C-alpha cells in the first residue's frame, strides 16, 4: 500500500472536488510522459496505478533474444539469461514484460511528470468550478465584495470570483470590501485562466429569486410570480397569483408585519417594492399595476396591447409617477402600452370616453337579441315537429 499517494489523492478529491479516477489517469499519463522523456519512446511501455493499493507500475514489453550481443535496442529486447530470471519458462522469440524503475528517471523526466500532474489537477479544478457555477446560472448566490476596480467589482463567491460589471451595479448603491451581498448569476464562461462568472445586482430575476427564497408558498407552488418589472435601486413592481383561493398571494409575499418583503427590501438596500394581484382581465390587471393611484376607467385593447386609462384629476401625477416611473413600470409589468389622462382631459379625448364604445356595445346587444329570436324560432319548430309526431302516433293507435 502506497500510503503517501493514497492520502494525497484523497485530499485532492475532497478539497478540489476532483474525481479519484481522474487523478489516477493523471498519474498514469505523467508516468508515461516521464518514460518518453527518459527513453525517447513509449510504444512498448505500459503504466498503471493499482486502484486498491495505490501502487504504480511501469513495464516495458521486450522480445527475448539469445545473447547480449543480439540485443540491438535495450528498450525493445532482452537477452535470454536475464529473461529467465523474470519468467523461467521463457524462450527466444517470446515477449515478456519487464518492470521499469521509475526512481531511476533523471531530474528532468521527474519534473516533467510533476508538471503533467499539476496541469491536469488545475484543468480538473477549473472544470469542476465551471460545472458547479454553470448549475447556478440563472439563480442567486451569496458573495463577499473583494476588490473594487473603477466601476467593476470582484465578488468572492466561495470557490471562485464573480465579476460585477459597472452596468450591472445598482445606481446609488455604494458597496465596499467585505460587504456580503446576493447576486444573480447571468453567465458562466470558460477561459484560459479559468471560469469567468458574470453576476448582476440589477437584473429583475434577482428580485424574483429573492421572493422564491423568502416565501414558502412560492417554493411550494401555491403562489406564482406572473410578472415583474424593475428599475434597480428605485422601485420594483411584481404581480402574483394564488392557485389556492384560501391563500392571499399578496399577503403571503408581504408576510406577517411585512417581515418577508422587508427582508428583501433590506437586501436591495431600500429599493421600494409594490406587490399586486395578477388578473387575467387586462383592465383589472392594469388598474392593479397603476396602484397606489385610483382609477376611474380602463379601456384595454388585447389585440393591439394598448390601454387608455382615466384617473381623477388629483390622481394624475400619482398615476404617472415621478418622471413617469409608475406608468413605465406598469407598462412593463402588463405588457400594454398605457396612455393616462385625467377626467378633465378625457372629456375631449377620443377613446377615453364610454360613449366612444357605445356603438360596439349596441351591435353586440342587437346580435344577442337576433340570436335569442333565432333560438326561440328553433324551439317553436321542435315543438311543432313533436306535436306532429304525437298526433301521428295517436292516429296509428286508433
RAVENZI-V438650 format. One record per residue. N is the residue number from 1. RES is the residue in three letters. PHI is phi in radians with two decimals (999 if undefined). OMEGA is omega in whole degrees, 0 to 359 (* if undefined). Layout:
n: <N/N>
res: <RES/RES>
phi: <PHI/PHI>
omega: <OMEGA/OMEGA>
//
This chain:
n: <1/2/3/4/5/6/7/8/9/10/11/12/13/14/15/16/17/18/19/20/21/22/23/24/25/26/27/28/29/30/31/32/33/34/35/36/37/38/39/40/41/42/43/44/45/46/47/48/49/50/51/52/53/54/55/56/57/58/59/60/61/62/63/64/65/66/67/68/69/70/71/72/73/74/75/76/77/78/79/80/81/82/83/84/85/86/87/88/89/90/91/92/93/94/95/96/97/98/99/100/101/102/103/104/105/106/107/108/109/110/111/112/113/114/115/116/117/118/119/120/121/122/123/124/125/126/127/128/129/130/131/132/133/134/135/136/137/138/139/140/141/142/143/144/145/146/147/148/149/150/151/152/153/154/155/156/157/158/159/160/161/162/163/164/165/166/167/168/169/170/171/172/173/174/175/176/177/178/179/180/181/182/183/184/185/186/187/188/189/190/191/192/193/194/195/196/197/198/199/200/201/202/203/204/205/206/207/208/209/210/211/212/213/214/215/216/217/218/219/220/221/222/223/224/225/226/227/228/229/230/231/232/233/234/235/236/237/238/239/240/241/242/243/244/245/246/247/248/249/250/251/252/253/254/255/256/257/258/259/260/261/262/263/264/265/266/267/268/269/270/271/272/273/274/275/276/277/278/279/280/281/282/283/284/285/286/287/288/289/290/291/292/293/294/295/296/297/298/299/300/301/302/303/304/305/306/307/308/309/310/311/312/313/314/315/316/317/318/319/320/321/322/323/324/325/326/327/328/329/330/331/332/333/334/335/336/337/338/339/340/341/342/343/344/345/346/347/348/349/350/351/352/353/354/355/356/357/358/359/360/361/362/363/364/365/366/367/368/369/370/371/372/373/374/375/376/377/378/379/380/381/382/383/384/385/386/387/388/389/390/391/392/393/394/395/396/397/398>
res: <UNK/UNK/UNK/UNK/UNK/UNK/UNK/UNK/UNK/UNK/UNK/UNK/UNK/UNK/UNK/UNK/UNK/UNK/UNK/UNK/UNK/UNK/UNK/UNK/UNK/UNK/UNK/UNK/UNK/UNK/UNK/UNK/UNK/UNK/UNK/UNK/UNK/UNK/UNK/UNK/UNK/UNK/UNK/UNK/UNK/UNK/UNK/UNK/UNK/UNK/UNK/UNK/UNK/UNK/UNK/UNK/UNK/UNK/UNK/UNK/UNK/UNK/UNK/UNK/UNK/UNK/UNK/UNK/UNK/UNK/UNK/UNK/UNK/UNK/UNK/UNK/UNK/UNK/UNK/UNK/UNK/UNK/UNK/UNK/UNK/UNK/UNK/UNK/UNK/UNK/UNK/UNK/UNK/UNK/UNK/UNK/UNK/UNK/UNK/UNK/UNK/UNK/UNK/UNK/UNK/UNK/UNK/UNK/UNK/UNK/UNK/UNK/UNK/UNK/UNK/UNK/UNK/UNK/UNK/UNK/UNK/UNK/UNK/UNK/UNK/UNK/UNK/UNK/UNK/UNK/UNK/UNK/UNK/UNK/UNK/UNK/UNK/UNK/UNK/UNK/UNK/UNK/UNK/UNK/UNK/UNK/UNK/UNK/UNK/UNK/UNK/UNK/UNK/UNK/UNK/UNK/UNK/UNK/UNK/UNK/UNK/UNK/UNK/UNK/UNK/UNK/UNK/UNK/UNK/UNK/UNK/UNK/UNK/UNK/UNK/UNK/UNK/UNK/UNK/UNK/UNK/UNK/UNK/UNK/UNK/UNK/UNK/UNK/UNK/UNK/UNK/UNK/UNK/UNK/UNK/UNK/UNK/UNK/UNK/UNK/UNK/UNK/UNK/UNK/UNK/UNK/UNK/UNK/UNK/UNK/UNK/UNK/UNK/UNK/UNK/UNK/UNK/UNK/UNK/UNK/UNK/UNK/UNK/UNK/UNK/UNK/UNK/UNK/UNK/UNK/UNK/UNK/UNK/UNK/UNK/UNK/UNK/UNK/UNK/UNK/UNK/UNK/UNK/UNK/UNK/UNK/UNK/UNK/UNK/UNK/UNK/UNK/UNK/UNK/UNK/UNK/UNK/UNK/UNK/UNK/UNK/UNK/UNK/UNK/UNK/UNK/UNK/UNK/UNK/UNK/UNK/UNK/UNK/UNK/UNK/UNK/UNK/UNK/UNK/UNK/UNK/UNK/UNK/UNK/UNK/UNK/UNK/UNK/UNK/UNK/UNK/UNK/UNK/UNK/UNK/UNK/UNK/UNK/UNK/UNK/UNK/UNK/UNK/UNK/UNK/UNK/UNK/UNK/UNK/UNK/UNK/UNK/UNK/UNK/UNK/UNK/UNK/UNK/UNK/UNK/UNK/UNK/UNK/UNK/UNK/UNK/UNK/UNK/UNK/UNK/UNK/UNK/UNK/UNK/UNK/UNK/UNK/UNK/UNK/UNK/UNK/UNK/UNK/UNK/UNK/UNK/UNK/UNK/UNK/UNK/UNK/UNK/UNK/UNK/UNK/UNK/UNK/UNK/UNK/UNK/UNK/UNK/UNK/UNK/UNK/UNK/UNK/UNK/UNK/UNK/UNK/UNK/UNK/UNK/UNK/UNK/UNK/UNK/UNK/UNK/UNK/UNK/UNK/UNK/UNK/UNK/UNK/UNK/UNK/UNK/UNK/UNK/UNK/UNK/UNK/UNK/UNK/UNK>
phi: <999/-1.56/-1.11/-1.07/-1.17/-1.05/-1.13/-1.14/-1.17/-1.11/-1.18/-1.12/-1.08/-1.41/-1.33/-1.73/1.02/-1.87/-1.09/-1.04/-1.07/-1.11/-1.18/-1.05/-1.13/-1.12/-1.15/-1.11/-1.14/-1.15/-1.13/-1.16/-1.15/-1.14/-1.12/-1.12/-1.17/-1.43/-1.82/1.64/-2.71/-2.41/-1.02/-1.89/-1.84/-2.24/-2.23/-2.81/-2.06/-1.20/-1.20/-1.71/-1.69/1.13/-1.44/-1.99/-2.35/-2.23/-2.31/-2.07/-1.47/-2.16/-1.59/-1.43/-2.04/-1.24/-2.34/-1.08/-1.20/-1.45/-1.32/-1.70/-2.45/-1.10/-1.38/-1.90/-2.33/-2.52/-1.22/-1.05/-1.13/-1.46/-1.17/-1.17/-1.22/-1.58/-2.46/-0.96/-1.52/-1.35/-2.25/-1.05/1.71/-1.26/-2.10/-2.30/-1.66/-1.98/-1.15/-1.88/-1.43/-1.17/-1.21/-1.48/-1.10/-1.27/-1.07/-1.15/-1.08/-1.13/-1.16/-1.10/-1.07/-1.09/-1.11/-1.09/-1.13/-1.11/-1.12/-1.14/-1.09/-1.10/-1.10/-1.21/-1.13/-1.09/-1.13/-1.14/-1.16/-1.04/-1.05/-1.12/-1.44/-1.11/-1.22/-1.50/-1.04/1.14/-2.44/-1.92/-2.34/-1.73/-2.48/-2.12/-1.05/-1.77/-2.44/-2.12/-2.00/1.16/-1.62/-1.63/-2.19/-1.65/-2.04/-1.36/-1.68/1.95/-1.71/-2.77/-1.83/-1.83/-1.85/-1.78/-1.16/-1.02/-1.25/-1.75/-1.61/-1.37/-1.01/1.49/-1.54/-1.79/-1.60/-2.39/-0.92/1.41/-1.20/-1.64/-2.37/-1.86/-2.29/-1.72/-1.42/-1.40/-2.70/-2.24/-2.16/-1.66/-2.35/-1.13/-1.74/1.97/-1.09/-1.94/-1.90/-1.72/-2.18/-2.48/-1.97/-1.86/-1.11/-1.01/-1.14/-1.06/-1.14/-1.05/-1.19/-1.13/-1.15/-1.09/-1.26/-1.50/-1.80/-1.07/-1.10/-1.26/-1.05/-1.46/1.48/-1.26/-1.95/-2.00/-1.62/-1.48/-2.75/-2.60/-2.34/-2.46/-2.10/-0.93/1.54/-2.08/-2.67/-2.28/-2.02/-2.36/-1.85/-2.17/-2.44/-1.81/-1.46/-2.14/-1.04/-1.44/-1.90/-1.44/-1.09/-1.15/-1.07/-1.14/-1.31/-1.28/1.45/-1.10/1.00/1.29/-1.13/-1.23/-1.18/-1.15/-1.09/-1.26/-1.05/-1.13/-1.12/-1.59/1.02/1.62/-1.11/-1.32/-2.28/-1.80/-1.97/-2.18/-1.46/-1.32/-2.47/-1.20/-1.32/-1.06/-1.10/-1.16/-1.11/-1.14/-1.07/-1.14/-1.15/-1.50/-1.04/-1.54/-1.23/-1.53/-2.03/-1.56/-2.73/-2.29/-1.99/-1.84/-1.99/-1.08/-1.29/-1.49/1.01/-2.19/-2.56/-1.93/-2.13/-1.96/-2.25/-1.00/-0.94/-1.34/-1.81/-1.05/-1.14/-1.21/-1.13/-1.30/1.47/-1.10/0.98/1.35/-1.14/-1.08/-1.16/-1.11/-1.19/-1.10/-1.14/-1.11/-1.16/-1.60/1.45/-1.87/-1.46/-1.87/-1.98/-1.98/-2.37/-1.37/-1.05/-1.12/-1.15/-1.21/-1.04/-1.91/-1.92/-1.02/1.55/-1.88/-2.14/-1.08/-1.10/-1.17/-2.00/-1.14/-1.04/-1.09/-1.17/-1.07/-1.13/-1.15/-1.16/-1.09/-1.11/-1.10/-1.14/-1.10/-1.12/-1.13/-1.08/-1.10/-1.14/-1.13/-1.09/-1.14/-1.15/-1.11/-1.11/-1.10/-1.13/-1.07/-1.09/-1.13/-1.13/-1.10/-1.11/-1.15/-1.10/-1.09/-1.15/-1.14/-1.08/-1.13/-1.11/-1.14>
omega: <176/186/182/179/179/181/180/180/180/179/178/180/183/186/185/180/179/182/182/181/178/179/177/180/178/179/180/178/179/179/180/178/179/178/180/179/184/186/179/179/184/184/183/183/178/178/176/177/177/184/181/184/181/174/179/187/173/179/177/178/184/177/181/176/190/184/179/181/181/181/178/180/184/180/183/186/180/180/184/184/176/182/182/177/180/181/188/186/185/179/178/181/177/176/179/178/182/180/177/179/183/179/180/179/179/183/182/179/180/180/178/179/179/180/179/179/181/179/179/178/179/180/181/178/178/180/179/179/178/180/182/184/174/177/179/181/183/177/180/177/178/179/179/179/185/182/176/181/183/178/181/183/176/183/178/183/180/181/180/177/176/180/176/182/182/182/179/176/183/177/179/178/183/179/178/181/180/173/177/183/173/183/178/181/182/188/176/183/176/176/179/182/179/182/175/186/181/183/184/171/184/185/178/181/176/179/180/181/177/177/179/177/189/188/182/182/177/178/182/179/179/179/179/171/185/182/180/177/187/165/191/178/182/184/175/172/182/180/184/182/180/175/179/182/180/183/176/185/181/179/180/181/179/180/180/181/177/187/184/182/179/177/179/178/179/178/181/175/172/179/182/181/175/179/182/176/174/179/179/176/185/179/179/181/179/177/178/184/181/177/15/180/176/186/176/181/175/177/186/176/183/181/181/183/176/180/174/187/176/180/175/182/184/180/186/181/179/180/179/179/179/181/177/188/184/179/181/180/178/178/178/184/185/184/180/170/189/176/185/175/176/180/179/179/185/182/183/183/178/178/180/183/180/182/178/183/183/180/179/180/181/181/179/180/179/179/180/181/179/180/178/178/179/180/179/179/179/179/180/179/179/179/180/179/180/180/180/180/179/181/180/179/180/180/180/180/179/*>
//
